[in-house]
């Protein structure tokens, strides 16, 4: 299989923010780096009445804005010449018929072997309609391969997700559906498997015998901005926990697959989701904390409260923060809490995983009343990429005193390079037909089964919002969730310059 796929790419919603910020720059990087054949075309589909020339100028602008380096005008023009715009009405059969004619023409122009990638970068309520129309207009009747890429949210709950899946499956086989979760394209998320399965020092310790708890934080410093209308309907539980957070939990907790093939890896992830202890409506308050930010300050900038957003109701009961204690009821993880937290308008933008190891059952230094730091393995996912291993050593010049030190690896500092953008990697995987880092239907279904009782409970029970100020790390109840088990949230740390940007300093732990 060639690493330079040749295909026609149709982007539904090509005038939107996702296409501008992520899809066009990612395709350009693949093109520039030789990971995309010159035998390709991109058709942008949307309602606006744009011309091909105007569309191409917007593509060049998007590439230039996204690049930290000067983009070659000649190369950008050469890239944009593969782009075509098609004004479109997703409910009109004639629009699909004319799209087929254009794609047939472009296959001939660029010598594309009738491979087609349909990317639905638009609201999910149109997914089923588009899939059915693609079939009716014979756009999916190809000699090569056909693939459908869909963005989250995949449904609003399990019943809606099932309806949506049934509609799409009338046209596309499961192996042709690529449910994209950009977290799975991040370098350090993909590194979780390598850290675990390529290092004997970790995999032998990766169980309830040696691990006290696991913490996953995905915090954002920005507020909901102009996404208030979407967030009011979604909330942090559906927007982040159902997909990104549970995907990271499954990667951390899965059993070693018999090989690294797509189906074996995804099969082990599903077993984790099946093993999650169900949280009933009566248990929600014990295991899950929700929050909504009020007015505050982030990076010296005044932030309005969520309810002050013009697209949000004055008495909104929507959560912008979720913390939860997850229990995995299987042999490896019985008794080990997995704590997750995610939210908007928090102190810092960061995604990190902390594995806290258990203390030795009989520690010689503890017997001497020497204060010991915890052994921690921290995986920094964004914005920094790296790994930190914290251990205890003798304090220089002391008589038996110890101090915690951190052995750190910063990917950017060590390799002097930035990792490929997550969308860049995932789009390339999709064109190659590698679904390892995409979500299978049963993963989606089990995630919704876990989430739905929590969402249903919150829908009928009102919360005293707002309960955390913008610029903080969430409501106090999130700290109490861990304190009840004798733990605390570990601070967010910048691995590149060795500074703590949230929480207590290393020496204070």
Secondary structure by P-SEA (a helix, b strand, c coil): cccccbbbbbbcccccccccccaaaaaaaaaaaccccccbbbbbbccccccaaaaaaaaaaaaaaaccccccaaaaaaaaccbbbbbcccccaaaaaaaaaaaaaaaaaacccbbbbbbccccccaaaaaaaaaaaacccccccbbbbbbcccccccaaaaaaaaaaaaaccccccccccccccccccccccccccccccccccccccccccbbbbbbbbccccccaaaaaaaccccccccccaaaaaaaaacccccccccaaaaaaaaaaaaaaccccccccccccbbbbbbcccccccbbbbccccccccccccccccbbbbbbbbcccccccccbbbbbbccccccccbbbbbbbcccccccccccbbbbcbbbbbbcccccbbbbbbbcccccccbbbbbbbbccccccccccccccaaaaaaaaaaaccccccccaaaaaaaaaacaaaaaaaaacccccccccccccccaaaaaaaaaacbbbbbbbcccccccccccccccc
